[in-house]
Amino acid sequence: MKENKFSFRQLRLFAFALSALALVFFVLACATNDGTAIFFGVMAAASLFTGCVCLYLAHRITTKHTNFFLFDRRRGITLTPETLTFPFINDNLTYFLSAYVDKSLDLWEEIPKNLEMAFEATPAYRTPVAFRMLHDMSLQEEKDIVPLFLAAEKRTVAALCRAIKAGGDKEMADIIFEMKCDPERLSTRIVPFFKKNKRIFEGRLYHYVKNHIDEFDTAKK
């Protein structure tokens, strides 16, 4: 794991503190009439300049890391594929989806058009999002799972199943689509499927991202 001497959060805090200090020096420069006004003016300019440098360095830290699933935006460090964990991947996926939906469970209702456009630009995200949808469903109360699953449009479930197949799990995709197409006969299988496979959904998401990590390198786009 390669860690920066200063994280982008620290640099942003430094920039804020220096900007506040520059304001203080500016007020003092305006409030004095003797030679110290020049000193305070120089200090204000120096503080403001240093704050701008800190902001620039913070920007460099956040932009030089080009792989979405390897950059820890909270600490400003880059991970290696070997150090990835499911919670970290899931948190980054939450951040990714926050630009498109209020909560990822909403994807069962409809996949927004702007998210579809993002999938077109970066197809690798389709499968992780599909496994995230399955994992979200597995976390719901048993009484809520069947209504949520039945309310999903068939085209949404079909898109999810295609993404799962693309991730190499045709059997799982076929089971899901069969339950969607024949819910009256298979309704008793819906809740057990989601509840019993929670760990499997986590594993599929984790291994897909780890095994396809190069596909999330934005430098290649």
Secondary structure as UniProt FT lines:
FT   HELIX           8..31
FT   HELIX           36..64
FT   TURN            68..70
FT   STRAND          71..72
FT   TURN            73..76
FT   STRAND          77..78
FT   HELIX           81..83
FT   HELIX           86..97
FT   TURN            98..100
FT   HELIX           104..108
FT   HELIX           113..121
FT   HELIX           123..125
FT   HELIX           126..138
FT   HELIX           142..151
FT   HELIX           154..166
FT   TURN            167..168
FT   HELIX           170..181
FT   HELIX           183..196
FT   HELIX           198..211
FT   HELIX           213..216
FT   HELIX           218..220
//
